[in-house]
Amino acid sequence: MKREMSTLGKAIAAAFLAVIAAAFLAACSRGAPPALASGSTPPPSAQETPYDVINAAAARDPITVTPLRGGMNLLQGSGGNIGVLPSKDGAFMVDAGIAVSRQKLESALQKLGVSRIRYVVNTHWHWDHTDGNSWVHEHGAMLIAHPNTLRRLSETIQVVEWGHTFTPVPAAARPTVLVASEKTFTVDGEPVLLRPYSPAHTDGDLSADFTRADVLFTGDTWWNGLYPFIDYEVGGSIDGMIQAANQNIAMVGDGTIVVPGHGPAGRRADLVEYRDMLVAIRERVADLKGSGLTVEQAIAAKPTQPFDAKWGQGVIGPDLFTTLVYRGV
């Protein structure tokens, strides 16, 4: 099944490319490149798509390892954030990153004492979280995901914002353990509770809650310090993102370590600040759209301006985020 590009989608893609270029130039004027995932990004050429730029960053950037708690580790530098809990029976991983980072990730895993991977949960279908599925499967991993993630990995989808058409992944890279309702796995006595979200970032989002360690991985339902991408092509929405943010807040306590899909680990207060930002911008954009403004006019009104200094310095800039919110209100 192939999803065709809408007129609005074409406009979003053009805006996205323009935003990346503008963000880079602005960042260079400040002496630093813009943030993308967990690494920095050079300017895209006229031929490069966002997909190319993100893959190049994964190929170039080192893998950093941050110990969290209870044996959990956060790996960054291969697209989305990756969680690793080493175990004598094989590691439990949250997401698999981008395949081009394979050797660097394997080296990082070896340094953590991982000789075998037992489980990998895909928090959603996007390639910066699932592109490594094939090689982790070679290491023995059982791939776990929401049924809709399997569906998306099995079809052809054009994501205009990334400038790329994704084709079905090989059979070995497709999840075989499907989680449509809460399900608990156990790794060396550590319960790992997987919970599906209602459609939010995509229609197949999962969280992974390491309950004894009190560490929650949210996938891309939370971007810490960054405006999030919303995949409307597969059922995502701004309202779903707000609902997921409220769900994340309800799942954690003040001491919980919360790991986003992109950005640094944080705490409950960071989730609340993120939720409040989403709600405020949604209200502002909805008011503009309700007043009859076009998406271009809404962008010109700068509804995100009070939040841009903190949230708008990454790959999803103010103009694109306004466009994404406008699409859903």
Contacts in CASP RR format, 6 or more apart in sequence:
PFRMAT RR
TARGET T0000
AUTHOR 0000-0000-0000
METHOD contacts of the structure
MODEL  1
MKREMSTLGKAIAAAFLAVIAAAFLAACSRGAPPALASGSTPPPSAQETP
YDVINAAAARDPITVTPLRGGMNLLQGSGGNIGVLPSKDGAFMVDAGIAV
SRQKLESALQKLGVSRIRYVVNTHWHWDHTDGNSWVHEHGAMLIAHPNTL
RRLSETIQVVEWGHTFTPVPAAARPTVLVASEKTFTVDGEPVLLRPYSPA
HTDGDLSADFTRADVLFTGDTWWNGLYPFIDYEVGGSIDGMIQAANQNIA
MVGDGTIVVPGHGPAGRRADLVEYRDMLVAIRERVADLKGSGLTVEQAIA
AKPTQPFDAKWGQGVIGPDLFTTLVYRGV
1 155 0 8 1.000
1 156 0 8 1.000
2 155 0 8 1.000
2 156 0 8 1.000
2 157 0 8 1.000
2 158 0 8 1.000
2 165 0 8 1.000
3 156 0 8 1.000
3 157 0 8 1.000
3 158 0 8 1.000
3 233 0 8 1.000
4 158 0 8 1.000
5 13 0 8 1.000
5 158 0 8 1.000
5 160 0 8 1.000
8 295 0 8 1.000
8 327 0 8 1.000
9 160 0 8 1.000
9 161 0 8 1.000
10 160 0 8 1.000
11 295 0 8 1.000
11 323 0 8 1.000
12 160 0 8 1.000
12 161 0 8 1.000
12 320 0 8 1.000
12 323 0 8 1.000
12 324 0 8 1.000
12 327 0 8 1.000
13 160 0 8 1.000
13 161 0 8 1.000
13 163 0 8 1.000
15 299 0 8 1.000
15 319 0 8 1.000
15 320 0 8 1.000
15 323 0 8 1.000
16 50 0 8 1.000
16 160 0 8 1.000
16 161 0 8 1.000
16 320 0 8 1.000
17 44 0 8 1.000
17 49 0 8 1.000
17 50 0 8 1.000
18 319 0 8 1.000
19 316 0 8 1.000
19 317 0 8 1.000
19 318 0 8 1.000
19 319 0 8 1.000
19 320 0 8 1.000
20 34 0 8 1.000
20 43 0 8 1.000
20 44 0 8 1.000
20 50 0 8 1.000
20 53 0 8 1.000
20 315 0 8 1.000
21 43 0 8 1.000
21 44 0 8 1.000
23 34 0 8 1.000
23 313 0 8 1.000
23 314 0 8 1.000
23 315 0 8 1.000
23 317 0 8 1.000
24 33 0 8 1.000
24 34 0 8 1.000
24 41 0 8 1.000
24 42 0 8 1.000
24 43 0 8 1.000
24 44 0 8 1.000
25 43 0 8 1.000
26 34 0 8 1.000
27 33 0 8 1.000
27 34 0 8 1.000
27 313 0 8 1.000
28 43 0 8 1.000
32 40 0 8 1.000
33 40 0 8 1.000
33 41 0 8 1.000
33 42 0 8 1.000
34 40 0 8 1.000
34 41 0 8 1.000
34 313 0 8 1.000
34 314 0 8 1.000
34 315 0 8 1.000
35 41 0 8 1.000
35 226 0 8 1.000
35 263 0 8 1.000
35 313 0 8 1.000
35 314 0 8 1.000
35 315 0 8 1.000
36 53 0 8 1.000
36 54 0 8 1.000
36 57 0 8 1.000
36 314 0 8 1.000
36 315 0 8 1.000
37 54 0 8 1.000
37 57 0 8 1.000
37 58 0 8 1.000
37 76 0 8 1.000
37 77 0 8 1.000
37 79 0 8 1.000
37 80 0 8 1.000
37 128 0 8 1.000
37 262 0 8 1.000
37 263 0 8 1.000
37 315 0 8 1.000
38 61 0 8 1.000
38 64 0 8 1.000
38 76 0 8 1.000
38 77 0 8 1.000
38 79 0 8 1.000
38 80 0 8 1.000
38 81 0 8 1.000
38 262 0 8 1.000
38 263 0 8 1.000
39 57 0 8 1.000
39 61 0 8 1.000
39 76 0 8 1.000
39 77 0 8 1.000
40 57 0 8 1.000
40 61 0 8 1.000
41 53 0 8 1.000
41 54 0 8 1.000
41 56 0 8 1.000
41 57 0 8 1.000
41 315 0 8 1.000
42 53 0 8 1.000
42 56 0 8 1.000
44 50 0 8 1.000
44 52 0 8 1.000
44 53 0 8 1.000
48 56 0 8 1.000
49 162 0 8 1.000
49 163 0 8 1.000
49 164 0 8 1.000
50 161 0 8 1.000
50 162 0 8 1.000
50 163 0 8 1.000
50 164 0 8 1.000
50 315 0 8 1.000
51 127 0 8 1.000
51 162 0 8 1.000
51 163 0 8 1.000
51 164 0 8 1.000
54 79 0 8 1.000
54 98 0 8 1.000
54 128 0 8 1.000
54 162 0 8 1.000
54 315 0 8 1.000
55 98 0 8 1.000
55 100 0 8 1.000
57 77 0 8 1.000
57 79 0 8 1.000
58 77 0 8 1.000
58 78 0 8 1.000
58 79 0 8 1.000
58 97 0 8 1.000
58 98 0 8 1.000
58 100 0 8 1.000
58 101 0 8 1.000
58 128 0 8 1.000
59 100 0 8 1.000
59 101 0 8 1.000
61 77 0 8 1.000
61 78 0 8 1.000
62 77 0 8 1.000
62 104 0 8 1.000
63 75 0 8 1.000
63 76 0 8 1.000
63 77 0 8 1.000
63 78 0 8 1.000
63 101 0 8 1.000
63 104 0 8 1.000
63 105 0 8 1.000
63 107 0 8 1.000
63 108 0 8 1.000
64 75 0 8 1.000
64 76 0 8 1.000
64 77 0 8 1.000
65 73 0 8 1.000
65 74 0 8 1.000
65 75 0 8 1.000
65 108 0 8 1.000
65 111 0 8 1.000
65 112 0 8 1.000
66 73 0 8 1.000
66 74 0 8 1.000
66 75 0 8 1.000
66 76 0 8 1.000
66 265 0 8 1.000
67 73 0 8 1.000
68 74 0 8 1.000
68 213 0 8 1.000
68 215 0 8 1.000
68 257 0 8 1.000
68 259 0 8 1.000
68 265 0 8 1.000
69 213 0 8 1.000
69 214 0 8 1.000
69 215 0 8 1.000
69 257 0 8 1.000
70 190 0 8 1.000
70 210 0 8 1.000
70 212 0 8 1.000
70 213 0 8 1.000
70 215 0 8 1.000
71 85 0 8 1.000
71 86 0 8 1.000
71 213 0 8 1.000
72 83 0 8 1.000
72 84 0 8 1.000
72 85 0 8 1.000
72 210 0 8 1.000
72 213 0 8 1.000
72 215 0 8 1.000
72 257 0 8 1.000
73 83 0 8 1.000
73 84 0 8 1.000
73 85 0 8 1.000
73 86 0 8 1.000
73 112 0 8 1.000
74 81 0 8 1.000
74 82 0 8 1.000
74 83 0 8 1.000
74 259 0 8 1.000
74 265 0 8 1.000
75 81 0 8 1.000
75 82 0 8 1.000
75 83 0 8 1.000
75 84 0 8 1.000
75 105 0 8 1.000
75 108 0 8 1.000
76 82 0 8 1.000
76 263 0 8 1.000
77 101 0 8 1.000
78 97 0 8 1.000
78 98 0 8 1.000
78 100 0 8 1.000
78 101 0 8 1.000
78 104 0 8 1.000
78 105 0 8 1.000
78 128 0 8 1.000
79 97 0 8 1.000
79 98 0 8 1.000
79 101 0 8 1.000
79 128 0 8 1.000
79 129 0 8 1.000
79 262 0 8 1.000
80 95 0 8 1.000
80 97 0 8 1.000
80 128 0 8 1.000
80 129 0 8 1.000
80 220 0 8 1.000
80 261 0 8 1.000
80 262 0 8 1.000
81 94 0 8 1.000
81 95 0 8 1.000
81 217 0 8 1.000
81 219 0 8 1.000
81 259 0 8 1.000
81 260 0 8 1.000
81 261 0 8 1.000
81 262 0 8 1.000
81 263 0 8 1.000
82 93 0 8 1.000
82 94 0 8 1.000
82 95 0 8 1.000
82 96 0 8 1.000
82 97 0 8 1.000
82 105 0 8 1.000
83 93 0 8 1.000
83 94 0 8 1.000
83 95 0 8 1.000
83 217 0 8 1.000
83 259 0 8 1.000
84 91 0 8 1.000
84 92 0 8 1.000
84 93 0 8 1.000
84 94 0 8 1.000
84 109 0 8 1.000
84 112 0 8 1.000
84 114 0 8 1.000
85 91 0 8 1.000
85 92 0 8 1.000
85 93 0 8 1.000
85 187 0 8 1.000
85 188 0 8 1.000
85 190 0 8 1.000
85 192 0 8 1.000
85 210 0 8 1.000
86 112 0 8 1.000
86 113 0 8 1.000
86 114 0 8 1.000
87 118 0 8 1.000
87 187 0 8 1.000
87 188 0 8 1.000
88 188 0 8 1.000
89 116 0 8 1.000
89 118 0 8 1.000
89 187 0 8 1.000
89 188 0 8 1.000
90 114 0 8 1.000
90 115 0 8 1.000
90 116 0 8 1.000
90 117 0 8 1.000
90 118 0 8 1.000
90 187 0 8 1.000
91 109 0 8 1.000
91 112 0 8 1.000
91 114 0 8 1.000
91 116 0 8 1.000
91 117 0 8 1.000
91 118 0 8 1.000
91 119 0 8 1.000
92 118 0 8 1.000
92 119 0 8 1.000
92 120 0 8 1.000
92 121 0 8 1.000
92 185 0 8 1.000
92 187 0 8 1.000
92 190 0 8 1.000
92 192 0 8 1.000
93 117 0 8 1.000
93 119 0 8 1.000
93 120 0 8 1.000
93 121 0 8 1.000
93 136 0 8 1.000
93 141 0 8 1.000
94 120 0 8 1.000
94 121 0 8 1.000
94 123 0 8 1.000
94 208 0 8 1.000
94 217 0 8 1.000
94 219 0 8 1.000
94 259 0 8 1.000
95 120 0 8 1.000
95 121 0 8 1.000
95 122 0 8 1.000
95 123 0 8 1.000
95 129 0 8 1.000
95 130 0 8 1.000
95 217 0 8 1.000
95 219 0 8 1.000
95 261 0 8 1.000
96 120 0 8 1.000
96 122 0 8 1.000
96 129 0 8 1.000
96 130 0 8 1.000
96 131 0 8 1.000
96 132 0 8 1.000
96 133 0 8 1.000
96 135 0 8 1.000
96 136 0 8 1.000
97 105 0 8 1.000
97 128 0 8 1.000
97 129 0 8 1.000
97 130 0 8 1.000
97 131 0 8 1.000
97 132 0 8 1.000
98 127 0 8 1.000
98 128 0 8 1.000
98 131 0 8 1.000
98 132 0 8 1.000
99 131 0 8 1.000
99 132 0 8 1.000
99 134 0 8 1.000
99 135 0 8 1.000
100 131 0 8 1.000
102 132 0 8 1.000
102 135 0 8 1.000
106 135 0 8 1.000
109 117 0 8 1.000
116 139 0 8 1.000
116 140 0 8 1.000
117 136 0 8 1.000
117 139 0 8 1.000
117 140 0 8 1.000
117 141 0 8 1.000
118 140 0 8 1.000
118 141 0 8 1.000
118 142 0 8 1.000
118 187 0 8 1.000
119 141 0 8 1.000
119 142 0 8 1.000
119 144 0 8 1.000
119 185 0 8 1.000
119 187 0 8 1.000
120 133 0 8 1.000
120 136 0 8 1.000
120 137 0 8 1.000
120 141 0 8 1.000
120 142 0 8 1.000
120 143 0 8 1.000
120 144 0 8 1.000
121 144 0 8 1.000
121 145 0 8 1.000
121 179 0 8 1.000
121 194 0 8 1.000
121 206 0 8 1.000
121 208 0 8 1.000
122 129 0 8 1.000
122 130 0 8 1.000
122 133 0 8 1.000
122 143 0 8 1.000
122 144 0 8 1.000
122 145 0 8 1.000
122 146 0 8 1.000
122 149 0 8 1.000
122 175 0 8 1.000
122 206 0 8 1.000
123 129 0 8 1.000
123 205 0 8 1.000
123 206 0 8 1.000
123 207 0 8 1.000
123 208 0 8 1.000
123 217 0 8 1.000
123 218 0 8 1.000
123 219 0 8 1.000
123 220 0 8 1.000
123 261 0 8 1.000
124 130 0 8 1.000
124 146 0 8 1.000
124 149 0 8 1.000
124 201 0 8 1.000
124 202 0 8 1.000
124 204 0 8 1.000
124 205 0 8 1.000
124 206 0 8 1.000
124 219 0 8 1.000
124 220 0 8 1.000
125 145 0 8 1.000
125 148 0 8 1.000
125 149 0 8 1.000
125 152 0 8 1.000
125 153 0 8 1.000
125 202 0 8 1.000
125 204 0 8 1.000
125 234 0 8 1.000
126 202 0 8 1.000
126 220 0 8 1.000
126 231 0 8 1.000
127 166 0 8 1.000
129 219 0 8 1.000
129 220 0 8 1.000
129 261 0 8 1.000
130 149 0 8 1.000
130 153 0 8 1.000
130 169 0 8 1.000
130 173 0 8 1.000
132 173 0 8 1.000
133 143 0 8 1.000
133 153 0 8 1.000
133 169 0 8 1.000
133 172 0 8 1.000
133 173 0 8 1.000
133 174 0 8 1.000
133 175 0 8 1.000
134 169 0 8 1.000
134 170 0 8 1.000
134 172 0 8 1.000
134 173 0 8 1.000
136 143 0 8 1.000
137 143 0 8 1.000
137 172 0 8 1.000
137 173 0 8 1.000
138 172 0 8 1.000
142 176 0 8 1.000
142 177 0 8 1.000
143 173 0 8 1.000
143 174 0 8 1.000
143 175 0 8 1.000
143 176 0 8 1.000
143 177 0 8 1.000
144 175 0 8 1.000
144 177 0 8 1.000
144 178 0 8 1.000
144 179 0 8 1.000
144 185 0 8 1.000
144 194 0 8 1.000
145 153 0 8 1.000
145 175 0 8 1.000
145 177 0 8 1.000
145 178 0 8 1.000
145 179 0 8 1.000
145 204 0 8 1.000
145 206 0 8 1.000
146 178 0 8 1.000
146 179 0 8 1.000
146 180 0 8 1.000
146 196 0 8 1.000
146 204 0 8 1.000
146 205 0 8 1.000
146 206 0 8 1.000
147 178 0 8 1.000
147 179 0 8 1.000
147 180 0 8 1.000
147 204 0 8 1.000
148 202 0 8 1.000
148 203 0 8 1.000
148 204 0 8 1.000
148 234 0 8 1.000
149 175 0 8 1.000
149 202 0 8 1.000
149 204 0 8 1.000
149 206 0 8 1.000
150 174 0 8 1.000
150 175 0 8 1.000
150 178 0 8 1.000
152 202 0 8 1.000
152 204 0 8 1.000
152 234 0 8 1.000
153 168 0 8 1.000
153 169 0 8 1.000
153 173 0 8 1.000
153 174 0 8 1.000
153 175 0 8 1.000
154 168 0 8 1.000
154 169 0 8 1.000
154 174 0 8 1.000
155 168 0 8 1.000
156 165 0 8 1.000
156 166 0 8 1.000
156 167 0 8 1.000
156 168 0 8 1.000
157 165 0 8 1.000
157 166 0 8 1.000
157 233 0 8 1.000
157 234 0 8 1.000
158 164 0 8 1.000
158 165 0 8 1.000
158 166 0 8 1.000
158 233 0 8 1.000
159 165 0 8 1.000
159 166 0 8 1.000
159 231 0 8 1.000
159 233 0 8 1.000
160 233 0 8 1.000
161 229 0 8 1.000
161 320 0 8 1.000
179 194 0 8 1.000
179 196 0 8 1.000
179 206 0 8 1.000
180 196 0 8 1.000
181 196 0 8 1.000
182 193 0 8 1.000
182 194 0 8 1.000
182 195 0 8 1.000
182 196 0 8 1.000
183 193 0 8 1.000
183 194 0 8 1.000
184 191 0 8 1.000
184 192 0 8 1.000
184 193 0 8 1.000
184 194 0 8 1.000
185 191 0 8 1.000
185 192 0 8 1.000
185 194 0 8 1.000
186 192 0 8 1.000
189 212 0 8 1.000
190 210 0 8 1.000
190 211 0 8 1.000
190 212 0 8 1.000
190 213 0 8 1.000
191 210 0 8 1.000
191 211 0 8 1.000
191 212 0 8 1.000
192 208 0 8 1.000
192 209 0 8 1.000
192 210 0 8 1.000
192 211 0 8 1.000
193 208 0 8 1.000
193 209 0 8 1.000
193 211 0 8 1.000
194 206 0 8 1.000
194 207 0 8 1.000
194 208 0 8 1.000
194 209 0 8 1.000
195 206 0 8 1.000
195 207 0 8 1.000
195 209 0 8 1.000
195 251 0 8 1.000
196 204 0 8 1.000
196 205 0 8 1.000
196 206 0 8 1.000
197 204 0 8 1.000
197 205 0 8 1.000
197 206 0 8 1.000
197 207 0 8 1.000
197 221 0 8 1.000
197 240 0 8 1.000
197 243 0 8 1.000
197 244 0 8 1.000
197 247 0 8 1.000
198 240 0 8 1.000
198 243 0 8 1.000
198 244 0 8 1.000
199 205 0 8 1.000
199 235 0 8 1.000
199 236 0 8 1.000
199 237 0 8 1.000
199 240 0 8 1.000
200 221 0 8 1.000
200 236 0 8 1.000
200 237 0 8 1.000
200 240 0 8 1.000
200 241 0 8 1.000
200 243 0 8 1.000
200 244 0 8 1.000
201 219 0 8 1.000
201 220 0 8 1.000
201 221 0 8 1.000
201 228 0 8 1.000
201 229 0 8 1.000
201 230 0 8 1.000
201 231 0 8 1.000
201 236 0 8 1.000
201 241 0 8 1.000
201 244 0 8 1.000
202 220 0 8 1.000
202 231 0 8 1.000
202 234 0 8 1.000
202 235 0 8 1.000
202 236 0 8 1.000
203 234 0 8 1.000
203 235 0 8 1.000
203 236 0 8 1.000
204 234 0 8 1.000
205 219 0 8 1.000
205 220 0 8 1.000
205 221 0 8 1.000
205 244 0 8 1.000
206 219 0 8 1.000
207 216 0 8 1.000
207 217 0 8 1.000
207 218 0 8 1.000
207 219 0 8 1.000
207 221 0 8 1.000
207 248 0 8 1.000
207 251 0 8 1.000
208 216 0 8 1.000
208 217 0 8 1.000
209 215 0 8 1.000
209 216 0 8 1.000
209 217 0 8 1.000
209 251 0 8 1.000
210 216 0 8 1.000
210 217 0 8 1.000
213 257 0 8 1.000
214 253 0 8 1.000
214 255 0 8 1.000
214 256 0 8 1.000
214 257 0 8 1.000
215 256 0 8 1.000
215 257 0 8 1.000
215 258 0 8 1.000
215 259 0 8 1.000
216 248 0 8 1.000
216 251 0 8 1.000
216 252 0 8 1.000
216 256 0 8 1.000
216 257 0 8 1.000
216 258 0 8 1.000
216 259 0 8 1.000
217 259 0 8 1.000
217 261 0 8 1.000
218 244 0 8 1.000
218 248 0 8 1.000
218 258 0 8 1.000
218 259 0 8 1.000
218 260 0 8 1.000
218 261 0 8 1.000
219 259 0 8 1.000
219 260 0 8 1.000
219 261 0 8 1.000
220 228 0 8 1.000
220 229 0 8 1.000
220 260 0 8 1.000
220 261 0 8 1.000
220 262 0 8 1.000
221 241 0 8 1.000
221 244 0 8 1.000
221 245 0 8 1.000
221 247 0 8 1.000
221 248 0 8 1.000
222 228 0 8 1.000
222 244 0 8 1.000
222 245 0 8 1.000
222 248 0 8 1.000
222 258 0 8 1.000
222 260 0 8 1.000
222 261 0 8 1.000
222 271 0 8 1.000
222 274 0 8 1.000
223 229 0 8 1.000
223 260 0 8 1.000
223 261 0 8 1.000
223 262 0 8 1.000
223 263 0 8 1.000
223 274 0 8 1.000
223 316 0 8 1.000
224 260 0 8 1.000
224 262 0 8 1.000
224 263 0 8 1.000
224 264 0 8 1.000
224 265 0 8 1.000
224 266 0 8 1.000
224 270 0 8 1.000
224 274 0 8 1.000
225 263 0 8 1.000
225 270 0 8 1.000
225 274 0 8 1.000
225 310 0 8 1.000
225 311 0 8 1.000
226 262 0 8 1.000
226 263 0 8 1.000
226 311 0 8 1.000
226 312 0 8 1.000
226 313 0 8 1.000
226 314 0 8 1.000
226 315 0 8 1.000
226 316 0 8 1.000
227 304 0 8 1.000
227 311 0 8 1.000
227 312 0 8 1.000
227 314 0 8 1.000
227 316 0 8 1.000
227 317 0 8 1.000
227 318 0 8 1.000
227 320 0 8 1.000
227 321 0 8 1.000
228 241 0 8 1.000
228 262 0 8 1.000
228 316 0 8 1.000
228 321 0 8 1.000
229 316 0 8 1.000
229 324 0 8 1.000
230 236 0 8 1.000
230 237 0 8 1.000
230 238 0 8 1.000
230 241 0 8 1.000
230 324 0 8 1.000
230 325 0 8 1.000
232 324 0 8 1.000
232 327 0 8 1.000
232 328 0 8 1.000
237 328 0 8 1.000
238 278 0 8 1.000
238 282 0 8 1.000
238 324 0 8 1.000
238 325 0 8 1.000
238 328 0 8 1.000
238 329 0 8 1.000
239 282 0 8 1.000
239 328 0 8 1.000
241 278 0 8 1.000
242 275 0 8 1.000
242 278 0 8 1.000
242 279 0 8 1.000
242 282 0 8 1.000
245 271 0 8 1.000
245 274 0 8 1.000
245 275 0 8 1.000
245 278 0 8 1.000
246 275 0 8 1.000
248 258 0 8 1.000
248 271 0 8 1.000
249 268 0 8 1.000
249 271 0 8 1.000
249 272 0 8 1.000
249 275 0 8 1.000
252 258 0 8 1.000
252 267 0 8 1.000
252 268 0 8 1.000
252 271 0 8 1.000
253 268 0 8 1.000
254 267 0 8 1.000
254 268 0 8 1.000
254 269 0 8 1.000
255 267 0 8 1.000
255 268 0 8 1.000
256 267 0 8 1.000
256 268 0 8 1.000
257 265 0 8 1.000
257 266 0 8 1.000
257 267 0 8 1.000
258 265 0 8 1.000
258 266 0 8 1.000
258 267 0 8 1.000
258 268 0 8 1.000
258 270 0 8 1.000
258 271 0 8 1.000
259 265 0 8 1.000
259 266 0 8 1.000
260 266 0 8 1.000
277 307 0 8 1.000
277 311 0 8 1.000
280 306 0 8 1.000
280 307 0 8 1.000
281 303 0 8 1.000
281 304 0 8 1.000
281 307 0 8 1.000
281 321 0 8 1.000
281 322 0 8 1.000
281 325 0 8 1.000
282 325 0 8 1.000
282 329 0 8 1.000
284 303 0 8 1.000
284 304 0 8 1.000
285 298 0 8 1.000
285 303 0 8 1.000
285 322 0 8 1.000
285 325 0 8 1.000
285 326 0 8 1.000
285 329 0 8 1.000
286 329 0 8 1.000
288 297 0 8 1.000
288 298 0 8 1.000
288 301 0 8 1.000
288 303 0 8 1.000
288 326 0 8 1.000
289 298 0 8 1.000
289 326 0 8 1.000
289 329 0 8 1.000
293 301 0 8 1.000
295 322 0 8 1.000
295 323 0 8 1.000
295 326 0 8 1.000
295 327 0 8 1.000
298 322 0 8 1.000
298 326 0 8 1.000
299 318 0 8 1.000
299 319 0 8 1.000
299 322 0 8 1.000
299 323 0 8 1.000
302 318 0 8 1.000
303 322 0 8 1.000
304 311 0 8 1.000
304 312 0 8 1.000
304 318 0 8 1.000
304 321 0 8 1.000
304 322 0 8 1.000
305 318 0 8 1.000
308 317 0 8 1.000
308 318 0 8 1.000
311 321 0 8 1.000
312 318 0 8 1.000
312 321 0 8 1.000
316 324 0 8 1.000
END
